[in-house]
Amino acid sequence: MRALFDLNCSTIEKLISEGIKFLKNNPKILVIDEINKIKDQDNLFDNLNTIYRVTQCPIIIITNKRTIIDNMPEDARLTLFFDKVEFPSYNVPEIQDIIEDRLKEIKNIKFPKNAFLKVYAYAGRQGSARVALQIIIKCILANNYTEKYIDMVEKNLEKEDWKTFINGLTQSEKRFLDSLLNISETKQFFRHSDLTLNLKDLSPSRISQLVTSFEDYGILVTEYRNLGRGNGRYRTMRFVSQEIRSQLEGVLYP
């Protein structure tokens, strides 16, 4: 908040008060990037809610966490009423253009075409130019452009991405993930009631919210399955793939 208003006040209350005075005299659009990296998000949104109520200044938040609005304090969510704007991931031609633009000033580097194509294909699946740049930089520094080396770099980057993802989860999300992993040791498909038994302190609505969040993360998929005569048709959940489950287990329990 100090950085947002370029103010240095002794208390958050004073800071908010002075920030509101500033915005009343100098209306601005407030833009906060990478908001998912801010740990105390509840207080942040409550403060933004206070600022918006008084000043009506537009607020833009940028994040790669799809469920951040769902986890916002209710009063702030209903007042701020954010409208989601989805930005599609980069495709392979776009990533290629970005990389070629970044590398055009580098002289005396002979990056084999086949290695480039492999990097573009992997980064295209991730939809990330950052991933392509990281792999290419590591190849240049190591002077190693073999497929084996690129595969090794890709695996390490993927593991680091999962670590970053898990570190960014809330405590309730981590407990939910822990329950998912425990239940899936004996059941490929599990039901809402299985989660309720493992997370007795959470309400059914909160568990449903967590299920939706992990669907948005691309970790869970829900579907209806016929469990046989007498059991009926039930909504069940499973991990999107065994590979994703293994990655999560390896990072959560190193």
Secondary structure, 3 states (H helix, E strand, C coil): CHHHHCCCCCCHHHHHHHHHHHHHHCCCCEEECCHHHCCCHHHHHHHHHHHHHHHCCCEEECCCCCCCCCCCCHHHHHHHCCCCCCCCCCCHHHHHHHHHHHHCCCCCCCCCHHHHHHHHHHHHHHCCHHHHHHHHHHHHHHCCCCHHHHHHHHHHHHHHHHHHHHHCCCHHHHHHHHHHHHHHCCCCCEEHHHHHHHCCCCCHHHHHHHHHHHHHCCCEEEEEEECCCCCCEEEEEEECCHHHHHHHHHHHCC
